[in-house]
Each structure stands twice: as C-alpha cells, then as structure tokens.
Amino acid sequence: LRNMYKLLKPTHIGITYMVEQLREHMSRTGHERIQSLPGDNLSTTFVETLLEIHTKYTDIIRQTFANDSEFISALDKACATIINMKNENRLPSKAPELLAHYCDSLLRKSSKTTTESELEEKLLKTIIIFNYLDDKDYFQRFYQKMLARRLINQQSSSMDAEEFLLTKLKEKCGYEFTGKLTRMFQDTKVSEDLNIKFLDYLKSETKSRVQNQTITALLGLDFYIYVLQANSWPVSQPAEKTFLIPQLLERPMRMFESFYNKQYNGRKLCWMYNLSNADIRMSHLDRPYFVTMNTYQMTILLMFNDHQKLTLNELEEATKLNIKELEKHLSSLIDNKILLSNTTDLTLNSIISINYEFKNKRTKFKISTVTQKETTQDAEISQNAIDDDRKFYLQAIVVRIMKSRKTLKHNLLIDEVITQSKQRFTPSISLIKKCIEILIDKQYLERHSADEYRYIT
C-alpha cells in the first residue's frame, strides 16, 4: 500500500480511488464491529471499540500514507458515519447516550480507574468520539442528567476530573453549550457555604456557646441541603403535592426556610423530596445497619418506630402518598426484606410489619427504587422536548444573524445558520425554514423579495 501510494500520489485520479476505497472499508468494518457488540456493558464496549478503530486507522494513515490530509479526511468521514449510524430512520443515533453513560461510568465513585492521570487520559479520548457526534445537544441532555445525579448523591470520584471534562467540552462547543453544567457546579459550591452559614445561624438562634458544635447536636439529626437553580438543573418538581414529611424533619426544614429567607429575600424554595436521600441507622436487629434510602422510603420506615404493624391503607393515610407511588417505594423495602407483607400482591388491606430476622452481609448498603423502563411515549416526550429546544436555538441564531446583516438572501441565511449551529447539531433545511416562518409570523423578519429577508427593528 505504501508503494502504491507513492506511485499514485502524482496522479489525482489514483489517489482519489484509494481514498474512497479506504473510506468504504473503514465504514464497513466499523459498522460490522458495532453491530456485533454484546448487550452487556454496551456503553463501555461501544466507546472502546470506536477508539480502537480510530487508533488503528490513524496509525495506518500515518505509517502508510504519510498523514496525507485526504486520507485523514476519509477517516473523519468514516468515523462520523459509524458513530452516527441509526437503527431506524425516526430514532436518533444511540451514540450520544452511550458516550454520556461511558463518561458517567468513569466519573462515578465506583469507577475502577485508579489514578487521576489515567482518568483524565480516558476522558480526553472521549472527546475524540464527541467531535464526531452530529447530535451534540443529545449528549448534553443525557450528560446533564447523569451529572446531576453524581453531584446530588455525592458520587463523583473526582471534582477535578469533572471540571477537566467540562473545560474540554467548553473548548469544543463554547460557553453556551456548557453554561448550565457550569452553573450546576457553582450551585454545589454555593450550597457548601450555605450549610456553613446555616450552622452559624442555628448557633445564634439556640444561643449555643459550645465550640465546634455540630448540626447533629443542634437539630438532633445530620442535615445537609443543596439549593439548586430551577433553570439550570434537569429536575422536575415532585408530583406528590400532598406528601406529609415526617415530624422529625419538620423543624430542620422550617428553620432552614427561615434562615434562607433572611439571606435571600423574595426567593421561593420548593423542596425536592423525590431527589433527597437519608441515611438510616437500624438498631432493632442483632447488629446495627446503616441504610441509604430515598425520602419516601425513609418516611414509610419511620412509621414503624411507633407501630408494630400497619395496613397499606393506614400508610397511605399517614404519608398522603399517591397509592402507586407508595406501592413502588414499599415494594423496594419488602424486596430487600426490611419489611414484610402478609400478601404477595399489595392491596389496601395488606398488613405490613418489620422483619426482625433481617440479615445482610454488609452493614452499610443502599436501597434502590423499583424503576420502570422508559416507554415509547416517554421517549417521544424526550424527543419532542429536544426538538423544541432546537427550534428556539435556531430562531435565536437567525435573529442574531439578521440583526447583524439587516438583509440576506435565503440560501446565504440557510448556510450561515448551518455553520453556526454545527457545534451543537446539524439541522435539517426543512427545520430552518420552519423557524424562519415562525420568526416572520412573530414579526422579527419580513420577506424583502422572493428569496431575500429583512430584519424588522
């Protein structure tokens, strides 16, 4: 191949043929490798296979074709084709989601990557795959959700590594792409300061003069709060509007609200029970267990401090949880053998009791909630949300261009919009036309002639 390249280099037709053949070979080989991947741990095998393919052909091009720019371009096109492959026409490529999961697996505390330098090296390699994504905004959406879980549950293996990847994404796509991610980090740092100030506030309220007084001593329980900006985090308000928090939490929450209102007058707090966790010490067994669970599971379990047995109906009355939500969280406690039910299928008359024979090899563990798989309807809702975001993003770009140019031909406007939006995704011409029509209806633009637009001031 090296000798053939040297012979054909002076002839444009020969090199073009070689480039095209190599591109087709790389695309075909890549598709075959990706389609044959096993289902287990798909995100890791997907990314590592892509990196292996990229490294292999990068070395071939360097050693055989002297890093010829035409062959490098062929590698870029082949990698973009492989990575953005779609199984069905209507569904987006799975690559953004798989890449986000891979990053999450590296950055979570359970990651097997040992040193900081190894972690940063692997994260740097993920940027190679990220560069080829057509739908970078899809990656951002998945990555933001996973980052939120890591930050809220304090599962990040390294904040330096988190910020390292954020910096690399910012270098590739700009501040607008990473703006919300940056504000999420800022919120966690602001929350640290807030918790320190809250402790000082408690000391002043209780007139405590004890040095190094802890929040546990002042409130009777450990209490840590995250205050999140609603427009920066991918979280929704809890559906359970009627939920009754345990009495144990009422005083700490009211005191924090009082403190926060004095700090930031006019701001409104909405408690996100669905995202909160609790560490419970179970001392009624032959040895103590420390269990991490969500707020709803904790509320159910605390009911048994005062009762030996309760029916499902009584639990519903006491917690004011929706029956389906109650069953979901109760089932996880029963599945983990912490609680017992006298019936296999839960009904309103099912009797729930504490399992005094509970045993576990680990004294510290976490209870997961029974999660339901994403339905086709949920996938469509997510898809519609991203489509709406894209429309607003494209409209902003069109307005920005037209405000600068005042008048512009149709084709030139389309080309400019595609160029400016490529950092996030590659829009279809039909979507751009639809956004232009929306802006004309909103009287931001008007048709100056058959193929020209004018910005309305």
Protein Blocks (a to p, Z undefined) as FASTA:
>chain_A
ZZmmmmmmmpmklmmmmmmmmmmmmmmmmmmmmmmpcfbhklmmmmmmmmmmmmmmmmmm
mmmnoopaklmmmmmmmmmmmmmpcfbfklccfklmmmmmmmmmmmpmklcbfbfmlmmm
mmmmmmmmmmmpmblmlmmmmmmmmmmmmmmnopafblklmmmmmmmmmmmnojklmmmm
mmmmmmmmmmmmmmmmmmmmmmmmnopabehiafklmnopacddddddfklpccdddfbl
mbccdfklmmmmmmmmmmmmmmmghiacdddfklpccddddfkbfbdcdddddfklmmmm
mmmmmbfbdcfklmmmmnopafklmmmmmmmmmmnomaccfbfbdcfklccdddfkbccf
bfbdcdddddddddfklmmmmmmmmmmmmmmmmmmmmmmmmmmnopacfklmmmmmmmmm
mmmoccdfklmmmmmmmmmmnomaccfblmbccddZZ
